[in-house]
Amino acid sequence: MDRLDRKILSILQEDATIPVAEIGRRVGLSTTPCWRRIQKLEEDGVIQRRVAVLDPKLVNAKVTVFVSITTSQHSEEWLRRFAEVIRDFPEVIEFYRMSGQVDYLLRVVVPDIEAYDAFYKRLITKIDIADVSSSFAMEQIKYTTALPLQFVQIEKEKAV
């Protein structure tokens, strides 16, 4: 990956609908070489998919809940089962295995507290959990889907 790839990624992270010709213009490439670079980034798995970012309020998913889960079971079989259970909950939009006091952290989005309560009741009937602690976000101060690109290892550019 070189500086041009990093510039292309930066543009695509902000708006994946920008035409390739415009991306090429911004990074100093013609359309075909720019398109080839984007295809290579997709083939290499750097670009995993292109999606639309929705407004949570307009799709009635305005309440964000961070759910900390502790379990007394730490087997691979239990984790596999737990992951399967969580996959069936569309309200869970992020799911992490953690270090420290909490074993798992979920980010859940729902319309309101009643919907979260219904989610919670469905969850605890599907799998044994030692402790569940829920924190409701009061305000979203920063949100981005763009990953920082300053950590990308830049290949040395060949002298022409």
NUKOLVEX-692186 format. One line per field, with one value per residue (C-alpha): residue in three letters; z, x negated, y negated. Coordinates in pm, 1 decimal, padded with zeros to 6 digits, m for minus. Each point is the difference from the previous one (the first is absolute). Example, Ala and Ser with C-alpha at 12.3 -4.5 7.8 and 13.67 -1.06 7.14 Angstrom:
BEGIN
resn <- ALA,SER
zz <- 00780.0,m00066.0
xx <- m01230.0,m00137.0
yy <- 00450.0,m00344.0
//
This chain:
BEGIN
resn <- MET,ASP,ARG,LEU,ASP,ARG,LYS,ILE,LEU,SER,ILE,LEU,GLN,GLU,ASP,ALA,THR,ILE,PRO,VAL,ALA,GLU,ILE,GLY,ARG,ARG,VAL,GLY,LEU,SER,THR,THR,PRO,CYS,TRP,ARG,ARG,ILE,GLN,LYS,LEU,GLU,GLU,ASP,GLY,VAL,ILE,GLN,ARG,ARG,VAL,ALA,VAL,LEU,ASP,PRO,LYS,LEU,VAL,ASN,ALA,LYS,VAL,THR,VAL,PHE,VAL,SER,ILE,THR,THR,SER,GLN,HIS,SER,GLU,GLU,TRP,LEU,ARG,ARG,PHE,ALA,GLU,VAL,ILE,ARG,ASP,PHE,PRO,GLU,VAL,ILE,GLU,PHE,TYR,ARG,MET,SER,GLY,GLN,VAL,ASP,TYR,LEU,LEU,ARG,VAL,VAL,VAL,PRO,ASP,ILE,GLU,ALA,TYR,ASP,ALA,PHE,TYR,LYS,ARG,LEU,ILE,THR,LYS,ILE,ASP,ILE,ALA,ASP,VAL,SER,SER,SER,PHE,ALA,MET,GLU,GLN,ILE,LYS,TYR,THR,THR,ALA,LEU,PRO,LEU,GLN,PHE,VAL,GLN,ILE,GLU,LYS,GLU,LYS,ALA,VAL
zz <- 00000.0,m00088.4,00059.4,m00293.6,00139.6,00335.0,m00165.2,m00191.2,00320.8,00178.0,m00273.6,m00010.0,00377.8,m00017.6,m00299.8,m00190.4,m00265.5,m00145.9,m00363.6,m00074.9,m00243.1,00282.6,00242.1,m00266.4,m00054.6,00373.6,00030.7,m00335.3,m00195.8,m00310.3,00037.2,m00101.6,00232.2,00283.7,m00062.2,m00006.5,00338.2,00148.1,m00139.3,00149.2,00339.0,m00020.6,m00108.1,00284.5,00250.4,00099.3,m00126.6,00142.8,m00129.4,m00091.2,00210.7,00070.1,00344.6,00128.1,00243.1,00312.1,00089.6,m00342.5,00017.0,00363.2,00149.4,00205.3,00336.8,00029.9,00283.9,00094.3,00158.8,00213.8,00047.5,00248.3,m00011.3,00217.7,m00309.1,m00210.8,m00227.6,m00377.5,m00027.2,00214.4,m00199.6,m00327.4,00131.4,00135.8,m00334.1,m00179.5,00238.6,m00046.9,m00382.3,00017.9,00163.5,m00262.9,00282.5,00077.8,m00241.1,00168.5,00208.8,00168.6,00224.2,00260.3,00243.2,00359.3,00221.3,m00283.5,m00225.3,m00292.5,m00113.8,m00228.3,m00170.8,m00036.0,m00176.8,00068.7,m00027.1,00376.6,00345.4,m00036.2,m00313.9,00185.9,00283.1,m00251.9,m00154.7,00346.0,00088.4,m00330.1,00049.9,00350.4,m00107.4,m00273.4,00190.6,00356.7,00101.0,00346.1,m00013.8,m00241.9,00047.6,m00237.1,m00057.5,m00208.7,m00213.7,00084.6,m00295.4,m00293.6,m00004.9,m00271.6,m00252.6,m00311.8,m00213.9,m00139.2,00132.0,00064.8,m00286.8,00153.5,00124.5,m00348.8,m00092.5,m00316.7,m00250.3,m00114.6,m00334.4,m00280.8,m00165.6,m00364.4
xx <- 00000.0,m00133.3,00100.6,00243.6,00180.6,00024.8,00146.8,00250.1,00103.8,00042.1,00234.2,00200.5,00040.3,00164.6,00224.0,m00009.7,00236.0,m00255.2,m00063.2,m00336.0,m00086.8,00041.5,m00205.9,m00270.2,00004.5,m00040.5,m00298.6,m00161.2,00086.5,00203.9,00316.4,m00136.1,m00303.8,00215.8,00262.5,m00272.5,m00127.4,00351.3,00054.9,m00333.2,00093.9,00327.4,m00173.9,m00252.3,00286.4,m00098.7,00338.0,00241.9,00325.9,00172.4,00301.4,00245.2,m00022.5,00353.2,00129.5,00101.6,00276.6,00161.7,00007.4,00122.1,m00320.9,m00074.0,m00091.4,m00352.7,m00071.6,m00342.0,00053.9,m00276.8,00027.4,m00180.2,00018.8,m00129.4,m00045.3,m00312.3,m00002.5,m00027.5,00331.3,00179.2,m00155.4,00108.2,00355.9,00002.4,m00123.1,00276.9,00260.3,m00127.9,00000.7,00377.0,00051.7,00004.1,m00000.9,m00361.7,m00214.8,m00336.9,m00121.9,m00340.6,m00181.1,m00177.9,m00288.0,00044.2,00308.7,00250.7,m00003.7,00206.2,00121.2,00297.8,00114.9,00375.6,00233.0,00373.5,00286.6,00049.0,m00055.3,00299.7,m00152.7,m00329.1,00183.4,00159.8,m00344.9,m00146.5,00276.9,m00045.3,m00378.3,00005.7,00240.8,m00239.2,m00329.0,m00129.9,m00170.9,m00143.3,00045.8,00135.2,m00058.8,00154.5,m00107.9,00218.7,m00176.8,00132.1,m00165.1,m00214.8,m00294.1,m00212.2,00084.9,m00185.1,m00036.1,m00332.4,m00304.7,m00318.8,m00241.9,m00314.0,m00097.0,m00009.4,m00345.6,m00091.1,m00211.0,m00307.1,00081.1,m00231.3,m00201.9,00095.9
yy <- 00000.0,m00344.2,m00361.2,00000.9,00305.0,m00174.0,m00312.3,00214.0,00175.9,m00331.1,m00125.8,00324.4,00004.9,m00341.8,00076.4,00329.0,m00138.7,m00243.1,00098.1,00162.7,m00281.1,m00254.9,00210.6,00028.4,m00376.6,m00061.8,00235.5,m00081.7,00316.6,00066.6,00209.0,00342.3,00009.6,m00133.8,00270.8,00269.3,m00118.8,00008.2,00352.2,00113.5,m00147.3,00196.5,00323.0,m00036.3,m00041.8,m00354.4,m00118.1,00255.3,m00147.2,m00325.9,m00090.6,m00280.3,m00159.5,m00060.3,m00260.7,00198.2,m00246.3,00028.2,00382.4,00001.1,00140.9,m00310.2,00156.1,00140.6,00241.6,00134.9,00340.5,00148.5,00375.2,00220.3,00375.8,00280.7,00216.5,m00044.7,00302.5,m00022.4,00184.3,m00260.8,m00286.8,00164.7,00037.2,m00355.2,m00140.1,00192.3,m00142.0,m00355.8,00033.7,00049.6,m00341.5,m00277.6,m00255.6,00098.1,m00197.1,00060.5,00295.0,00029.8,00247.4,m00211.4,00014.3,m00120.0,00019.5,00030.5,00306.2,m00135.6,m00339.3,m00054.8,m00315.4,00020.0,m00243.7,m00011.4,m00250.4,m00041.1,00148.1,00231.7,00150.9,00047.1,00175.1,00237.7,00063.6,00069.7,00246.2,00187.2,00011.0,00147.4,00275.6,00115.9,00035.0,00015.5,m00326.3,m00078.0,m00379.2,m00260.2,m00371.6,m00253.1,m00359.3,m00228.2,m00260.9,m00345.9,m00176.0,00105.7,m00239.5,00161.2,00267.8,00100.4,00307.5,m00127.8,00183.7,m00199.5,00051.6,m00147.7,00347.2,00154.7,00120.5,m00188.2,00189.9,m00188.5,m00152.7,00100.2,m00275.9,m00047.8
//
